[in-house]
Amino acid sequence: MRYGFTFLGLESKTMKILNRNNDVEMYELLHVLNFDPVRRRMSVIVRSKSGDTLLFCKGADSSIFPRVRQEEVERIRMHVERNATEGYRTLCVAYKILSAEEYAQADAGLRDARLALQDREEKLMTVYNQVETGMSLIGATAVEDRLQEEAAETMEALQGAGIKVWVLTGDKMETAKSTCYACRLFQRSTELLELTVRTLEDGERSREVRLHELLLEYHKKAVQDAPPVKAGVNRSWSSAGQDYGFIIDGATLSMVLNNSAESNSSRYKNLFLQICQNCTSVLCCRMAPLQKAQIVKMVKNSKGSPITLSIGDGANDVSMILEAHVGIGIKGKEGRQAVRNSDYAVPKLKHLKKLLLAHGHLYYVRIAHLVQYFFYKNLCFILPQFLYQFFCGYSQQPLYDAAYLTMYNICFTSMPILAYSLLEQHICIEVLLDNAPLYREIAKNAVLRWGTFLYWTVLGVFHGLLFFFGVRFLFSNPALQDNGQVFGNWSYGTIVFTVLVFTVTLKLALDTRHWTWINHFVIWGSLAFYCVFQLLLGRNNMAFPEATTFVLCVCQHAELGVSLAGHHLAHPAQPTARDPACGVPQTPRAPRSTEEDGSVERWGPPVSPVFSQAPAHENLFR
């Protein structure tokens, strides 16, 4: 509703307002009582042209209602609750006429508090609370805060990826609950477990006793009586068990986290965490910024040490963004405090889906392969040098030329793995975005476990042994050239090094699934550069086909054959149909059941396991 008043601006502490009669009213701004998340309100003290001193205050209904005359509250409360239930963000507005004595006292108190060198914030808070009392309620406002585009789809995808979503907000419970339904975090079938001041109010028992009873009741319902969840199945997808949503407000959370009895506090925290972990979604409303950080810290330090991510767009989200393992700020109209204190910044919430499910997935696999490949190629490099000491009388004679020692990791093998770690896509981005459950395949550090690390270590040891003893077997007959000339120490080391460079480079080529012109350039270019460098260095042992060709053929076929065999044993190929959109093998579409009894069926695009694609060597010359 428009009342015909327009704020024209502030000039030299003079506010100008155009009223409904098109007359300009002027008010002198005397003091600003700044907003803070504890008070949940802010005020201004102004003086009109008639000489009246007025205090105007706006804030949350829970903060304004106790400070106005109670007979004015009931007629406004109904409208506030109705608007909050419909998803609007509500504010209440009150005013107070200050007498000369009241203003003089408030002015002196504010000036002294602002000049205080110690406990300045506490003194200001005391003066604010003294002034903002005995006000008259003007009314309430309701502002529609629409969800960003694709917010619901983003939340649904995150839950499908096995990510627990907690909503930490300072809004009223009704507004926050409506938002959760709009984001599909709560479904109509979700049973809500509410732990708020309203549920703790019981005339016969204290809040402490009631809190203990509700925690035990919710724990029995959500944890003890819940059916066991099979590995890899999200409870929210299962029709066998009831979905639960948990709601808690800031006042009740303070009782849970800051209980006077240390033993009770620890027990309440454990019960609270166990309930939350078994709920589909958790809503924490009426949260102060420090309480948001407390929640993140509590989850971060809980059993299992889960990885936490906080995302927000305002200054009140900074504390939880800094507390989480990963902080993401959204650029918006709320200011840039969140963006400046975050690890990553995104324009809109919908970009979180691509950031996590696509780029997060791909970069984790790339970095995991990068780390293990470095162990592998350096083990292949140093093991022949180590074995050579047993055959040179422990004289510390190097197997490789000094130039090879210097340029192995700098020039010969650096660019292919760099291109791989930046460009590799074992599954294309479109498939990752359409199939959120693929993110579960890399959960709990699946690609950097001991099994895969030992595979790369054993492969490096095998290749190193084959490099050294394969060439040594060749050198068991010293007359290798037509003129009877034999190879020397440097010839031996150069052939070993040649086989090494070709093998580790071709091994990476076999592991590459997403080929671009950059991959082709750095892989084949690195091998060509090595051959040119070999010619320029004068170690051209590749000119002797009787020796080097035999070693390259025999050793590399044996080494790469074992690599492929190991790949097939670890990740057996399955009958696949190729997806023309991005060339990623996928199984034919078919209905599948999420439960053994077949109670839930789902039609749609298949979910390809991350490591059940066709072997990499099939993609090499595609």
ChimeraX attribute file (.defattr): number of C-alpha atoms within 10 A of each C-alpha:
attribute: neighborCount
match mode: 1-to-1
recipient: residues
	/A:1	4
	/A:2	5
	/A:3	7
	/A:4	10
	/A:5	14
	/A:6	14
	/A:7	12
	/A:8	13
	/A:9	10
	/A:10	14
	/A:11	10
	/A:12	7
	/A:13	13
	/A:14	16
	/A:15	19
	/A:16	17
	/A:17	18
	/A:18	15
	/A:19	14
	/A:20	11
	/A:21	8
	/A:22	11
	/A:23	10
	/A:24	15
	/A:25	14
	/A:26	17
	/A:27	21
	/A:28	19
	/A:29	19
	/A:30	15
	/A:31	16
	/A:32	14
	/A:33	20
	/A:34	14
	/A:35	13
	/A:36	13
	/A:37	14
	/A:38	12
	/A:39	17
	/A:40	18
	/A:41	22
	/A:42	18
	/A:43	21
	/A:44	16
	/A:45	24
	/A:46	23
	/A:47	19
	/A:48	15
	/A:49	10
	/A:50	7
	/A:51	10
	/A:52	13
	/A:53	21
	/A:54	20
	/A:55	22
	/A:56	20
	/A:57	22
	/A:58	23
	/A:59	20
	/A:60	21
	/A:61	21
	/A:62	15
	/A:63	16
	/A:64	24
	/A:65	22
	/A:66	13
	/A:67	16
	/A:68	20
	/A:69	13
	/A:70	12
	/A:71	8
	/A:72	14
	/A:73	17
	/A:74	10
	/A:75	11
	/A:76	16
	/A:77	16
	/A:78	11
	/A:79	16
	/A:80	21
	/A:81	18
	/A:82	13
	/A:83	19
	/A:84	23
	/A:85	18
	/A:86	14
	/A:87	24
	/A:88	24
	/A:89	20
	/A:90	21
	/A:91	19
	/A:92	23
	/A:93	21
	/A:94	22
	/A:95	21
	/A:96	19
	/A:97	18
	/A:98	19
	/A:99	12
	/A:100	11
	/A:101	9
	/A:102	12
	/A:103	17
	/A:104	12
	/A:105	13
	/A:106	19
	/A:107	17
	/A:108	11
	/A:109	18
	/A:110	21
	/A:111	12
	/A:112	15
	/A:113	20
	/A:114	13
	/A:115	9
	/A:116	13
	/A:117	8
	/A:118	9
	/A:119	10
	/A:120	13
	/A:121	11
	/A:122	11
	/A:123	16
	/A:124	20
	/A:125	17
	/A:126	13
	/A:127	19
	/A:128	19
	/A:129	11
	/A:130	12
	/A:131	21
	/A:132	21
	/A:133	15
	/A:134	15
	/A:135	22
	/A:136	21
	/A:137	23
	/A:138	15
	/A:139	17
	/A:140	18
	/A:141	15
	/A:142	15
	/A:143	12
	/A:144	12
	/A:145	11
	/A:146	10
	/A:147	12
	/A:148	11
	/A:149	11
	/A:150	15
	/A:151	19
	/A:152	19
	/A:153	14
	/A:154	19
	/A:155	22
	/A:156	18
	/A:157	19
	/A:158	19
	/A:159	21
	/A:160	20
	/A:161	21
	/A:162	19
	/A:163	17
	/A:164	17
	/A:165	18
	/A:166	17
	/A:167	19
	/A:168	28
	/A:169	22
	/A:170	21
	/A:171	19
	/A:172	23
	/A:173	21
	/A:174	20
	/A:175	23
	/A:176	25
	/A:177	24
	/A:178	17
	/A:179	22
	/A:180	21
	/A:181	15
	/A:182	16
	/A:183	19
	/A:184	18
	/A:185	22
	/A:186	23
	/A:187	17
	/A:188	9
	/A:189	9
	/A:190	18
	/A:191	15
	/A:192	19
	/A:193	20
	/A:194	17
	/A:195	21
	/A:196	19
	/A:197	16
	/A:198	10
	/A:199	13
	/A:200	20
	/A:201	13
	/A:202	12
	/A:203	7
	/A:204	7
	/A:205	10
	/A:206	11
	/A:207	17
	/A:208	13
	/A:209	11
	/A:210	16
	/A:211	21
	/A:212	16
	/A:213	13
	/A:214	16
	/A:215	19
	/A:216	14
	/A:217	14
	/A:218	22
	/A:219	20
	/A:220	14
	/A:221	16
	/A:222	23
	/A:223	18
	/A:224	12
	/A:225	11
	/A:226	16
	/A:227	12
	/A:228	11
	/A:229	13
	/A:230	10
	/A:231	6
	/A:232	11
	/A:233	14
	/A:234	17
	/A:235	21
	/A:236	19
	/A:237	15
	/A:238	16
	/A:239	12
	/A:240	15
	/A:241	15
	/A:242	17
	/A:243	23
	/A:244	25
	/A:245	22
	/A:246	25
	/A:247	20
	/A:248	21
	/A:249	24
	/A:250	20
	/A:251	16
	/A:252	21
	/A:253	24
	/A:254	13
	/A:255	15
	/A:256	23
	/A:257	20
	/A:258	15
	/A:259	16
	/A:260	10
	/A:261	8
	/A:262	11
	/A:263	9
	/A:264	15
	/A:265	16
	/A:266	15
	/A:267	14
	/A:268	22
	/A:269	19
	/A:270	15
	/A:271	19
	/A:272	20
	/A:273	17
	/A:274	16
	/A:275	24
	/A:276	24
	/A:277	15
	/A:278	21
	/A:279	24
	/A:280	25
	/A:281	24
	/A:282	25
	/A:283	24
	/A:284	27
	/A:285	25
	/A:286	25
	/A:287	24
	/A:288	22
	/A:289	20
	/A:290	16
	/A:291	20
	/A:292	27
	/A:293	21
	/A:294	18
	/A:295	19
	/A:296	24
	/A:297	16
	/A:298	14
	/A:299	18
	/A:300	18
	/A:301	11
	/A:302	14
	/A:303	10
	/A:304	9
	/A:305	9
	/A:306	12
	/A:307	12
	/A:308	17
	/A:309	17
	/A:310	25
	/A:311	25
	/A:312	25
	/A:313	25
	/A:314	18
	/A:315	15
	/A:316	21
	/A:317	24
	/A:318	26
	/A:319	20
	/A:320	26
	/A:321	27
	/A:322	19
	/A:323	19
	/A:324	21
	/A:325	16
	/A:326	16
	/A:327	24
	/A:328	25
	/A:329	27
	/A:330	24
	/A:331	20
	/A:332	15
	/A:333	8
	/A:334	13
	/A:335	13
	/A:336	16
	/A:337	18
	/A:338	29
	/A:339	25
	/A:340	14
	/A:341	18
	/A:342	20
	/A:343	14
	/A:344	15
	/A:345	21
	/A:346	17
	/A:347	13
	/A:348	16
	/A:349	22
	/A:350	17
	/A:351	15
	/A:352	21
	/A:353	23
	/A:354	16
	/A:355	13
	/A:356	18
	/A:357	23
	/A:358	23
	/A:359	16
	/A:360	14
	/A:361	23
	/A:362	24
	/A:363	17
	/A:364	17
	/A:365	21
	/A:366	21
	/A:367	16
	/A:368	19
	/A:369	22
	/A:370	16
	/A:371	13
	/A:372	18
	/A:373	20
	/A:374	16
	/A:375	16
	/A:376	22
	/A:377	27
	/A:378	15
	/A:379	20
	/A:380	27
	/A:381	25
	/A:382	14
	/A:383	18
	/A:384	24
	/A:385	19
	/A:386	15
	/A:387	15
	/A:388	19
	/A:389	15
	/A:390	11
	/A:391	10
	/A:392	13
	/A:393	9
	/A:394	9
	/A:395	10
	/A:396	12
	/A:397	13
	/A:398	16
	/A:399	24
	/A:400	21
	/A:401	15
	/A:402	9
	/A:403	10
	/A:404	20
	/A:405	15
	/A:406	12
	/A:407	13
	/A:408	18
	/A:409	15
	/A:410	11
	/A:411	14
	/A:412	23
	/A:413	23
	/A:414	17
	/A:415	19
	/A:416	24
	/A:417	23
	/A:418	15
	/A:419	17
	/A:420	25
	/A:421	20
	/A:422	12
	/A:423	18
	/A:424	22
	/A:425	21
	/A:426	18
	/A:427	23
	/A:428	17
	/A:429	17
	/A:430	12
	/A:431	20
	/A:432	23
	/A:433	17
	/A:434	15
	/A:435	19
	/A:436	21
	/A:437	22
	/A:438	23
	/A:439	23
	/A:440	18
	/A:441	17
	/A:442	16
	/A:443	13
	/A:444	12
	/A:445	11
	/A:446	15
	/A:447	20
	/A:448	17
	/A:449	11
	/A:450	10
	/A:451	11
	/A:452	16
	/A:453	19
	/A:454	12
	/A:455	16
	/A:456	21
	/A:457	19
	/A:458	14
	/A:459	21
	/A:460	23
	/A:461	19
	/A:462	17
	/A:463	30
	/A:464	27
	/A:465	16
	/A:466	22
	/A:467	27
	/A:468	25
	/A:469	16
	/A:470	17
	/A:471	23
	/A:472	13
	/A:473	10
	/A:474	16
	/A:475	16
	/A:476	9
	/A:477	9
	/A:478	12
	/A:479	12
	/A:480	16
	/A:481	13
	/A:482	9
	/A:483	7
	/A:484	9
	/A:485	10
	/A:486	13
	/A:487	15
	/A:488	10
	/A:489	13
	/A:490	15
	/A:491	19
	/A:492	19
	/A:493	20
	/A:494	21
	/A:495	23
	/A:496	28
	/A:497	23
	/A:498	21
	/A:499	21
	/A:500	24
	/A:501	19
	/A:502	19
	/A:503	22
	/A:504	23
	/A:505	21
	/A:506	17
	/A:507	18
	/A:508	19
	/A:509	22
	/A:510	19
	/A:511	19
	/A:512	22
	/A:513	25
	/A:514	19
	/A:515	17
	/A:516	11
	/A:517	7
	/A:518	14
	/A:519	21
	/A:520	15
	/A:521	14
	/A:522	22
	/A:523	24
	/A:524	16
	/A:525	16
	/A:526	21
	/A:527	19
	/A:528	13
	/A:529	15
	/A:530	21
	/A:531	15
	/A:532	12
	/A:533	16
	/A:534	17
	/A:535	14
	/A:536	10
	/A:537	10
	/A:538	8
	/A:539	15
	/A:540	16
	/A:541	19
	/A:542	18
	/A:543	11
	/A:544	13
	/A:545	12
	/A:546	13
	/A:547	18
	/A:548	22
	/A:549	15
	/A:550	14
	/A:551	21
	/A:552	23
	/A:553	11
	/A:554	14
	/A:555	23
	/A:556	22
	/A:557	13
	/A:558	13
	/A:559	21
	/A:560	18
	/A:561	12
	/A:562	15
	/A:563	19
	/A:564	17
	/A:565	13
	/A:566	14
	/A:567	16
	/A:568	14
	/A:569	10
	/A:570	13
	/A:571	15
	/A:572	14
	/A:573	14
	/A:574	13
	/A:575	11
	/A:576	15
	/A:577	13
	/A:578	14
	/A:579	13
	/A:580	8
	/A:581	9
	/A:582	13
	/A:583	15
	/A:584	21
	/A:585	18
	/A:586	21
	/A:587	16
	/A:588	13
	/A:589	12
	/A:590	12
	/A:591	12
	/A:592	13
	/A:593	13
	/A:594	16
	/A:595	15
	/A:596	7
	/A:597	7
	/A:598	9
	/A:599	11
	/A:600	15
	/A:601	11
	/A:602	11
	/A:603	10
	/A:604	10
	/A:605	15
	/A:606	17
	/A:607	16
	/A:608	20
	/A:609	14
	/A:610	17
	/A:611	16
	/A:612	16
	/A:613	21
	/A:614	20
	/A:615	20
	/A:616	17
	/A:617	15
	/A:618	10
	/A:619	17
	/A:620	15
	/A:621	7
	/A:622	8
